[in-house]
Structure formats: C-alpha cells, structure tokens
Amino acid sequence: MEAQVTESQVTESRPRGREATRERILQAARTLFGEQGYEQVTVRTIAAAADANIALVGRYFGSKAGLFAAVLEGEPTIDRLLEGERAELPRRLAEYAAERMRRPPDSPILRALERSARHPEIVDVGRERLIAAVLQPLQARLGGGPDALARARMATAVVLGIGATRRRLGPAVPTARDVDRLTEVFRACLEE
C-alpha cells in the first residue's frame, strides 16, 4: 500500500531559515536559467519554484541580475587548466579551446551566459565573471609582470573567439593538428 504524503508534511520537511531559503532560491534559479536562459525566466517563476516569497529574491540577491551573478559564482573556472607545469599551459589551453570548438560548455549556466551575454541587465555581470574567473587567475599564473594582463587578455580572446565561431558556424571536430596549431597560438599569446 502506497503511503499518502500530506501538504503539511512536505512543508514541514522543507528546510527552513534564511540560509536554507537563500539556497533554495539559488538552486531554483540555477535550474531555470540553465533550462530556459536569462531572458525567459522571471523572478516570480524562480520564487515559485523555490517555494519562497518573491520579496526574498530581492532581499538576498538585489535583483534578477544579482541572482544570476550569484549563480555564476558557483560555476566552473579555469583553475584546473592552470594547475601543473607552466610550460604545458599553452597545450592545456589549446585542448580546452579545441573542446569548445566541438561543443558548448558543459554547464547549462555558462551556455545561458553565452546566449544572453549582451543582455543589458547582465553585460556587467558577464564582464565581471570573465575578469574574476578567467583573466585574473590567468594573469596570476603568468607571474605578473608588466604585460601579464595583456598576455592573459590575448589568450582569453582566442578562447572567446572560438566560442563565438562555434555559435555562428556550428561545431567542428578539431584534429590533432588543430590542437597543435592552437598550442602555438597560446604559446605566442602567453610568452613574455
């Protein structure tokens, strides 16, 4: 015999408290932004999915764009590419870029950001995320120096250009030679 679950039991089992509510809102936003993109999701929809009062979204995140920024903070960075020998960094970046030629990022949130990057509400959010998650870590890995930021920007431009090309022309399966070429491009971008 199947047990019946009452609405009060569901409500009672739902985590309560400020942090639990904030986390439910964040998880609902992550799911909805990932499935539908930034433009299609409303704060009201997110609040309903999180079973939270709509005013709490504003209280915890400030705005829909603030909520999107909080969701982005939980997304992958390039840190794993920066690990290992410095001399192998161009090859690791080339392999990552080649994978971006083949398909969009694994993260549905990063795919949503790709689709919505020019939306006026999140232009600054996307720029700040790019700086914090890509440019600054890459600049730090390059050891600073007077032109480390310029070198990090060049390497980032290559990765972003590959993503833009894939979006406009469709995916392409990179060859081993493509990875070799990209390695040389990244080596030229990153050398002092």
C-alpha positions as CSV (number, residue, x, y, z in Angstrom):
1,M,0.0,0.0,0.0
2,E,1.4,3.4,-1.0
3,A,1.7,6.0,1.8
4,Q,0.0,9.3,1.3
5,V,2.1,12.5,1.9
6,T,0.2,15.5,3.1
7,E,1.0,19.0,2.2
8,S,1.8,19.8,5.8
9,Q,4.4,17.0,5.9
10,V,6.1,18.4,2.7
11,T,6.1,21.9,4.2
12,E,7.5,20.6,7.5
13,S,10.3,18.6,5.8
14,R,11.4,21.6,3.7
15,P,14.5,23.2,5.1
16,R,13.7,26.5,6.8
17,G,15.7,29.5,7.8
18,R,17.4,32.3,6.0
19,E,20.3,30.3,4.5
20,A,18.1,27.4,3.5
21,T,15.6,29.7,1.7
22,R,18.5,31.5,0.0
23,E,19.9,28.2,-1.1
24,R,16.5,27.0,-2.5
25,I,16.2,30.3,-4.4
26,L,19.7,29.8,-5.8
27,Q,19.1,26.2,-6.8
28,A,15.8,27.1,-8.5
29,A,17.5,29.9,-10.4
30,R,20.3,27.7,-11.5
31,T,17.9,25.1,-12.8
32,L,15.6,27.6,-14.5
33,F,18.4,29.8,-16.0
34,G,20.1,26.6,-17.3
35,E,16.9,25.3,-18.9
36,Q,15.4,28.5,-20.2
37,G,18.1,31.2,-20.4
38,Y,18.2,34.5,-18.6
39,E,15.6,36.4,-20.6
40,Q,12.8,33.8,-20.3
41,V,13.0,33.4,-16.6
42,T,11.2,35.8,-14.2
43,V,11.9,36.4,-10.6
44,R,8.3,35.3,-9.9
45,T,8.9,32.0,-11.6
46,I,12.1,31.5,-9.6
47,A,10.4,32.3,-6.3
48,A,7.6,29.9,-7.1
49,A,10.0,27.1,-7.9
50,A,11.9,27.7,-4.7
51,D,8.6,27.9,-2.7
52,A,9.7,31.3,-1.4
53,N,8.2,34.8,-1.2
54,I,9.2,36.9,-4.2
55,A,10.4,39.7,-2.0
56,L,13.1,37.4,-0.6
57,V,14.8,37.2,-4.0
58,G,15.3,41.0,-3.8
59,R,16.4,40.8,-0.2
60,Y,19.0,38.1,-0.7
61,F,20.2,39.0,-4.2
62,G,19.1,42.5,-5.0
63,S,17.7,41.8,-8.5
64,K,17.4,39.1,-11.1
65,A,20.8,40.1,-12.4
66,G,22.3,39.9,-8.9
67,L,20.8,36.4,-8.6
68,F,22.3,35.4,-12.0
69,A,25.7,36.7,-10.7
70,A,25.3,34.6,-7.6
71,V,24.5,31.5,-9.8
72,L,27.6,32.2,-11.9
73,E,29.8,32.3,-8.8
74,G,29.1,28.6,-8.4
75,E,30.2,27.7,-11.9
76,P,33.5,26.2,-13.0
77,T,36.6,28.4,-13.5
78,I,39.8,27.7,-15.5
79,D,41.6,26.9,-12.3
80,R,42.1,23.3,-13.3
81,L,43.7,24.4,-16.5
82,L,46.2,26.5,-14.6
83,E,47.4,23.6,-12.5
84,G,50.6,21.8,-13.5
85,E,53.7,22.8,-15.2
86,R,53.8,26.4,-16.6
87,A,55.4,25.2,-19.8
88,E,52.4,22.9,-20.5
89,L,49.9,25.7,-20.0
90,P,49.6,26.5,-23.8
91,R,48.8,22.9,-24.5
92,R,46.2,22.7,-21.8
93,L,44.5,25.9,-23.0
94,A,44.7,24.5,-26.6
95,E,42.9,21.3,-25.6
96,Y,40.3,23.3,-23.7
97,A,39.8,25.6,-26.7
98,A,39.6,22.6,-29.1
99,E,36.8,21.1,-26.9
100,R,35.0,24.4,-27.1
101,M,35.1,24.1,-31.0
102,R,33.4,20.8,-30.7
103,R,30.6,21.7,-28.2
104,P,29.4,24.4,-25.8
105,P,30.5,24.4,-22.2
106,D,29.2,21.5,-20.1
107,S,27.5,23.9,-17.7
108,P,23.9,24.9,-18.7
109,I,24.5,28.2,-16.8
110,L,27.6,29.0,-18.9
111,R,25.6,28.2,-22.0
112,A,22.8,30.5,-20.8
113,L,25.5,33.2,-20.3
114,E,26.8,32.7,-23.9
115,R,23.3,33.1,-25.2
116,S,22.5,36.2,-23.0
117,A,25.9,37.9,-22.7
118,R,24.7,41.0,-24.5
119,H,21.5,41.4,-22.5
120,P,21.7,44.9,-20.9
121,E,20.9,43.6,-17.4
122,I,23.8,41.2,-17.3
123,V,26.5,42.7,-19.5
124,D,28.4,43.9,-16.4
125,V,27.7,40.5,-14.6
126,G,29.3,38.6,-17.5
127,R,32.3,41.0,-17.7
128,E,32.9,40.8,-14.0
129,R,32.7,37.0,-14.1
130,L,35.1,36.8,-17.0
131,I,37.6,39.0,-15.1
132,A,37.3,37.1,-11.9
133,A,37.1,33.5,-13.3
134,V,39.5,33.8,-16.3
135,L,41.6,36.9,-16.6
136,Q,42.8,37.4,-13.0
137,P,43.6,33.7,-12.4
138,L,45.5,33.5,-15.8
139,Q,47.3,36.8,-15.1
140,A,48.3,35.5,-11.7
141,R,49.5,32.2,-13.2
142,L,51.7,34.1,-15.6
143,G,53.5,35.5,-12.7
144,G,52.5,39.1,-13.0
145,G,55.0,41.3,-14.8
146,P,54.2,44.5,-16.8
147,D,52.4,42.7,-19.6
148,A,50.8,39.7,-17.8
149,L,47.3,41.3,-18.1
150,A,47.8,41.9,-21.9
151,R,49.0,38.3,-22.4
152,A,46.0,36.9,-20.4
153,R,43.7,39.1,-22.4
154,M,45.1,37.7,-25.7
155,A,44.7,34.1,-24.6
156,T,41.2,34.8,-23.4
157,A,40.3,36.5,-26.7
158,V,41.3,33.3,-28.5
159,V,39.1,31.1,-26.3
160,L,36.2,33.6,-26.6
161,G,36.7,33.8,-30.4
162,I,36.5,30.0,-30.7
163,G,33.2,30.0,-28.7
164,A,31.8,32.8,-30.9
165,T,32.8,31.0,-34.1
166,R,31.2,27.8,-32.9
167,R,27.9,29.6,-32.1
168,R,27.8,31.3,-35.6
169,L,29.2,28.5,-37.8
170,G,28.3,25.4,-35.8
171,P,30.5,22.9,-34.0
172,A,33.6,21.4,-35.6
173,V,35.6,18.4,-34.7
174,P,39.2,19.6,-34.1
175,T,42.0,17.5,-35.4
176,A,45.3,16.8,-33.6
177,R,46.9,19.3,-35.9
178,D,44.3,21.9,-34.9
179,V,45.3,21.3,-31.2
180,D,49.0,21.7,-32.3
181,R,48.2,25.0,-34.0
182,L,46.2,26.3,-31.1
183,T,49.1,25.3,-28.8
184,E,51.4,27.6,-30.8
185,V,48.8,30.4,-30.8
186,F,48.5,30.2,-27.0
187,R,52.3,29.9,-26.7
188,A,52.6,33.2,-28.7
189,C,49.9,34.8,-26.6
190,L,51.5,33.8,-23.3
191,E,55.2,34.3,-23.8
192,E,56.9,37.3,-22.3
